[in-house]
Amino acid sequence: MIPCPECKATGHRVIESRYQPKQQAKRRRCECKACGFKFNTQEKLWKGEHLSIVVAEPAPPTTAARLDQIEARLEALIAAKVQEGTQPAPEPAVASVPIEQLDLRTVRAYNTLKRAGVSTVDHLLNLTPADLLRIKRFGVTSLADVVEALERLGLELPREASA
């Protein structure tokens, strides 16, 4: 049995198993009994030998898990701002910055915002994360990209829609 890549415990359970004919291997999705970490293994058998090679790789986070990470990060930022006092209104020079200058990591986030009619940071700051996720083809990765870019400017998205 292979150890967990996260906590190195040896007990895990197989959640799903499937045969991959092209690689002549079995791919298994496992969960560590000790820490709950989910990971994938790929087991191959070579002809003439009864030897199996196991390659463990962390499973990509699910969309829900990624959204939870973003929400936790946003809550931490809000808590930090509350401790500092009220958040000052963005400077007019920063608010009128076009989204082209945000240096977004992905082109998809930029293109999706442009298609939705968001052209300045000021317009972006009027949208909540839920509003952004309602935009067609704007997903959790794009949201994380926008949040990160705004953090670099010292800004954050509002949690609730403004009246």
C-alpha positions in Angstrom: 0.0 0.0 0.0 1.3 3.4 -0.9 1.6 6.2 1.7 -0.6 9.3 1.5 1.3 12.2 -0.4 0.0 14.6 2.3 0.4 13.0 5.7 2.4 9.8 4.8 -0.1 7.5 6.4 -0.5 4.1 4.8 -4.2 3.5 5.1 -6.4 4.7 2.3 -9.6 3.6 0.6 -10.3 3.4 -3.2 -13.2 5.7 -4.2 -13.2 4.9 -7.9 -11.2 2.6 -10.1 -11.1 2.4 -13.9 -9.0 0.7 -16.5 -7.2 2.9 -19.1 -6.6 0.8 -22.2 -4.3 3.2 -24.0 -1.8 3.2 -21.1 -2.6 -0.4 -20.1 -3.0 0.8 -16.5 -5.5 1.1 -13.8 -6.2 4.6 -12.5 -7.6 4.8 -9.0 -9.0 7.7 -7.0 -8.2 7.3 -3.3 -8.9 9.0 0.0 -6.6 8.8 3.0 -8.3 7.4 6.0 -6.1 9.5 8.4 -6.4 13.0 6.9 -9.1 12.8 4.2 -6.7 13.9 1.4 -7.8 12.8 -2.1 -5.2 11.6 -4.6 -4.9 9.5 -7.8 -2.8 6.5 -8.4 -1.9 4.9 -11.7 -0.8 1.2 -11.6 0.9 -0.5 -14.6 1.8 -4.1 -15.1 4.6 -5.1 -17.4 4.5 -8.3 -19.4 6.4 -11.2 -17.9 6.8 -9.5 -14.5 4.4 -9.2 -11.6 5.6 -5.7 -10.8 3.3 -2.8 -10.3 4.4 0.8 -10.3 2.3 3.3 -8.4 2.5 7.0 -9.1 0.7 9.2 -6.7 -0.4 12.6 -7.6 -2.7 15.0 -5.8 -6.2 15.2 -7.2 -7.1 18.6 -8.6 -9.4 20.6 -6.2 -13.0 20.5 -7.0 -14.8 23.6 -8.1 -16.6 23.7 -4.7 -13.4 23.3 -2.8 -11.8 26.1 -4.9 -14.8 28.4 -4.2 -14.5 27.6 -0.5 -10.8 28.6 -0.6 -11.7 31.9 -2.4 -14.5 32.7 0.1 -12.2 32.0 3.1 -9.6 34.3 1.6 -12.2 37.0 1.0 -13.4 36.7 4.6 -9.9 36.9 5.9 -9.3 40.1 3.9 -12.6 41.6 5.1 -11.7 40.7 8.7 -8.3 42.4 8.3 -10.0 45.5 6.9 -12.5 45.6 9.7 -9.7 45.5 12.2 -8.0 48.4 10.4 -11.2 50.5 10.4 -13.5 51.4 7.6 -12.2 50.9 4.1 -11.5 54.2 2.4 -13.1 54.8 -0.9 -10.8 54.0 -3.8 -8.9 57.0 -5.2 -10.4 58.4 -8.4 -7.2 57.6 -10.2 -7.4 53.9 -9.2 -11.1 53.6 -9.8 -10.9 54.8 -13.4 -8.1 52.4 -14.3 -9.2 50.2 -17.3 -9.2 46.5 -16.6 -6.5 46.0 -19.2 -4.0 47.4 -16.6 -5.0 44.9 -14.0 -2.5 42.3 -15.4 -4.9 39.4 -15.1 -3.2 36.0 -15.2 -5.7 34.6 -17.7 -6.9 36.0 -20.9 -10.2 34.3 -20.4 -11.0 36.5 -17.3 -10.2 39.6 -19.3 -12.2 38.6 -22.4 -15.2 37.5 -20.3 -15.3 40.8 -18.4 -15.0 42.8 -21.6 -17.9 40.8 -23.2 -20.0 41.5 -20.1 -19.3 45.3 -20.5 -17.0 45.7 -17.5 -14.3 48.2 -18.7 -13.0 49.9 -15.6 -12.0 48.9 -12.0 -14.8 51.1 -10.7 -17.4 49.1 -12.6 -15.7 45.9 -11.3 -15.9 47.1 -7.7 -19.7 47.4 -8.1 -20.0 43.7 -8.7 -20.0 41.0 -6.0 -18.3 37.6 -6.4 -21.8 36.1 -7.0 -22.5 38.6 -9.7 -19.2 37.8 -11.5 -19.9 34.0 -11.3 -23.3 34.6 -13.0 -21.5 35.9 -16.1 -21.4 33.3 -18.8 -18.0 31.5 -19.0 -16.7 33.3 -15.9 -15.7 30.6 -13.4 -14.0 30.2 -10.1 -10.5 30.5 -11.6 -11.4 33.8 -13.3 -12.8 35.0 -10.0 -9.6 34.1 -8.2 -7.6 35.9 -10.8 -9.7 39.1 -10.4 -9.5 39.0 -6.6 -5.8 38.6 -6.8 -5.4 41.5 -9.2 -7.5 43.7 -7.0 -5.5 42.7 -3.9 -2.4 44.0 -5.7 -4.1 47.4 -6.0 -5.2 47.2 -2.3 -8.9 46.8 -3.3 -11.5 44.1 -2.8 -14.8 43.1 -4.2 -17.9 43.9 -2.1 -19.6 41.0 -0.3 -23.1 42.4 -0.8 -24.6 44.3 -3.6 -24.8 48.1 -3.0 -28.2 49.7 -2.8 
